[in-house]
Amino acid sequence: MQADRQNISVATEMIAAALLSSPRDMGDEKRTLFRKNITVIIESTTAYPFKYRKGTYMCYYCKNTFLEPEKLREHNKTEHANVQITVKPRKYEPLKMDFTMTTCKLCGVDIPDYAHLKLHLKAEHDKFIDCTYGDCVLPYKLSKDEYCCQICGKRYEMFLSLHRHMNEHYGQYICENCGKNFVTLHRMVNHARTHERGMFPCRQCKETFPSYAAMYAHVSKVHKSNKRYKCPICDEKFASYKHRVKHLSTVHGEKTAVFPCALCPKVFDLCSRRTAHIRFQHLQERNHVCHECGMKFFSNYELQEHSIKHNGERIYQCDVCKKSYARLKTLREHMRIHNDDRRFVCFVCGQSFIQNCSLKQHMRVHHPTHIKNDLRI
């Protein structure tokens, strides 16, 4: 028992060491308090710390990675109960901890979440987690197909979506432009760039964008092979979680989660799609209102697209003929004319067109008998 206690203390000291390497503005009192809180949690409960890297869960102690959080939990239980652990300190940020199926090591009671953990330890064992400077952990409940916020109950199908959502509850840094909260200064600085407006050129192809965020999205999509989701069976990599799930299902026969709508027969492959469907089709939510004409829209994107009709701004200009357009999508369609991009091909005679509307008109005039059965217009 004494050996177990010593090994637990080694793990606690290792985690606390990471907290000591903190920003200069973090006082000694705050560092000491965070270290104390971490010690209480690790020594008193079965909650465990973890990292998230490139679509996988990483053991905080030995750097092994796992595709499923259940396997990481089992790994911690079997591999790190009675071994000494060392790790290099890293800069401070709130420690990610999994509170799924947490029990109290002192009395064996099941603890449903982080909030109850703090109450239980104080009431039953006289162990106090002092939150004077905020929490030193980000509490999660992890499962294979869905992630639930312990604070408000919101559910997500990807960990990164839940991780971003935690800004709302544990934000210590506030964006001066929009008032959004962020857990770390790094997150807030990255977010602040989305408010920047001007001409942001891509260094690789010289295309310009109206914001830093748009330019960064372009670089990630066009110039970077950002395939961080790795198949655990054949090592093939994918650009998104959704594509990896599809690959596991079609190639390896793995069962995937489905999300049926309770109000109609439709079934969705992602929880977010089902939620959007229910809100749009059944609840008919239209929370985004145009202040010019009063029209209501489901999403902010739809509202912004509509607002162009009122302000008439044409900020996207063609470099070839200098024509300007209100929407980037329209400019891209226009560029097909200069590039002679004839992507719309008649399947009857083989004639090609730059615009889809030209193909439709061609079908109506020259091949009307094929429209009903073979072409959706």
Secondary structure, DSSP 8 states (H G I E B T S, - for coil): -HHHHHHHHHHHHHHHHHHHS--TTS-HHHHHHHHHHHHHHHHHBS-EEEEEETTEEEETTT--EESSHHHHHHHHHHHSSS------------EEEE-TTEEBTTT--EE-SHHHHHHHHHHHH------TT--SEEEEB--SS-EE-TTT--EESSHHHHHHHTHHHH--EE-TTT--EESSHHHHHHHHGGG-EEEEE-TTT--EEEEHHHHHHHIIIII-----EE-TTT--EESSHHHHHHHHHHTT------EE-SSSS-EESSHHHHHHHIIIIIS----EE-TTT--EESSHHHHHHHHHHHH----EE-TTT--EES-HHHHHHHHHHHHT---EE-TTT--EESSHHHHHHHHHHH-HHHHHHH---
